[in-house]
Amino acid sequence: MKLNRSTDMAMRIAMLTAASGRRTTVDELAQRLALPRNHVAKVVQRLQHLGVLVTIRGRSGGVAFAADGAIYTVGQVVRAFEGDGEVVDCEAPACPLRAACRLRVELRRAQEAFLAVLDQVSLADLVDSPTGPVLLALGAPPAP
């Protein structure tokens, strides 16, 4: 299963904000992760609605990892961004094998197994060492 670009961005944004533990801006996230600013803004908004991030408006505002963001699993984030659709669409165009096809059943089982594994990994698990320090060094100015 291939994840869409928004899901990939969501995971990277969640990981960076969790690792930093401080408030940041959409511009800084975009720069540090080498992602388009407009896309980052949209993904941040979706992560905020999910409860992974908190956003603060205004001059001293920004984006931060939610206090209870660590309880979310990778599976929950993937489902939020990928939806509940099946790996293949047997309806459009209508497949003549639908009534007797075993492939669709096996692909559904594989997708469920994939998500079950991701449900066992919390967002907090993703920033444990050695990943956290690497995330914090992304796009950071070199030390003097």
C-alpha positions in Angstrom: 0.0 0.0 0.0 1.3 3.4 -0.9 0.5 6.4 1.2 -0.5 9.6 -0.4 1.7 12.7 -0.1 -0.5 14.4 2.5 -0.2 11.3 4.8 3.6 11.4 4.4 3.7 15.1 5.2 1.4 14.6 8.2 3.7 12.0 9.7 6.8 14.1 9.2 5.1 17.2 10.7 3.8 15.3 13.7 7.2 13.8 14.3 9.0 17.1 14.1 6.6 18.9 16.4 6.7 16.0 18.9 10.5 16.0 18.9 10.9 19.7 19.3 8.5 20.1 22.2 8.1 23.8 21.4 5.9 26.1 19.3 6.9 26.6 15.7 5.4 28.2 12.6 4.0 26.7 9.4 6.8 28.6 7.6 9.4 27.0 9.8 7.9 23.5 9.4 7.9 24.0 5.6 11.4 25.1 5.5 12.8 22.5 7.8 11.0 19.6 6.1 11.5 21.0 2.6 7.8 21.0 1.8 5.5 23.5 0.1 4.2 26.0 2.6 0.6 25.9 1.4 0.5 22.1 1.7 2.0 22.2 5.2 -0.7 24.7 6.2 -3.5 22.4 5.0 -1.9 19.3 6.7 -1.4 21.2 10.0 -5.1 22.2 10.0 -6.1 18.6 9.5 -3.8 17.4 12.3 -5.2 20.1 14.5 -8.8 18.9 13.9 -7.6 15.4 14.6 -6.1 16.5 18.0 -2.5 15.8 17.2 -1.5 19.5 17.0 -2.7 22.7 18.6 -2.6 26.0 16.8 -2.4 29.4 18.4 -3.4 32.4 16.3 -1.8 35.8 16.5 1.6 37.4 16.5 3.1 35.0 19.0 1.1 32.1 17.7 2.2 28.9 16.1 1.9 25.2 16.0 2.7 22.7 18.7 2.3 19.0 19.4 -0.8 18.6 21.5 -0.4 17.6 25.2 -2.1 14.3 24.5 -0.8 14.0 20.9 1.5 11.2 22.0 -1.5 8.8 22.5 -2.4 8.9 18.9 -1.1 6.0 16.8 0.3 6.0 13.3 -2.7 3.9 12.3 -5.1 6.6 13.4 -3.2 9.3 11.5 -3.1 7.1 8.4 -6.8 6.4 8.5 -7.6 10.1 9.0 -5.6 11.0 5.9 -6.2 8.0 3.7 -9.8 7.3 4.5 -11.5 4.0 4.8 -11.4 3.1 1.1 -10.2 -0.2 -0.2 -6.9 -0.8 -2.0 -8.7 -1.4 -5.3 -12.0 0.0 -6.5 -14.0 -2.9 -7.9 -17.0 -0.7 -8.6 -15.8 1.9 -11.1 -15.6 0.5 -13.6 -17.6 -2.5 -12.4 -15.4 -5.6 -12.4 -17.1 -8.7 -13.8 -15.4 -10.8 -11.2 -17.0 -9.0 -8.2 -19.4 -11.8 -7.2 -16.7 -14.5 -7.0 -13.5 -12.6 -6.6 -11.1 -13.7 -3.8 -8.6 -11.0 -4.6 -10.7 -8.2 -3.1 -11.1 -10.2 0.2 -7.4 -10.9 0.4 -6.5 -7.3 -0.3 -8.9 -6.1 2.4 -7.3 -8.6 4.9 -3.8 -7.3 3.9 -4.9 -3.7 4.4 -6.4 -4.5 7.8 -3.2 -6.2 8.8 -1.2 -3.2 7.6 -3.2 -0.8 9.7 -3.2 -3.2 12.7 0.6 -3.0 12.8 0.5 0.8 12.6 -2.1 0.8 15.4 0.6 -0.6 17.7 3.0 2.4 17.1 2.3 5.6 18.9 3.4 9.0 17.6 5.6 9.2 20.7 7.4 6.0 19.7 8.4 7.6 16.4 10.6 10.2 18.1 12.5 8.0 20.4 16.3 8.0 20.0 17.9 8.1 17.5 15.2 9.7 15.5 14.4 12.6 17.7 17.9 14.2 17.5 17.9 13.7 13.7 14.6 15.4 13.4 15.7 18.4 15.5 18.8 18.8 13.2 16.7 19.0 10.0 17.0 22.4 8.4 18.6 23.9 11.5 21.3 26.4 11.0 24.8 25.0 11.5 26.3 25.4 14.9 28.9 28.2 15.2 
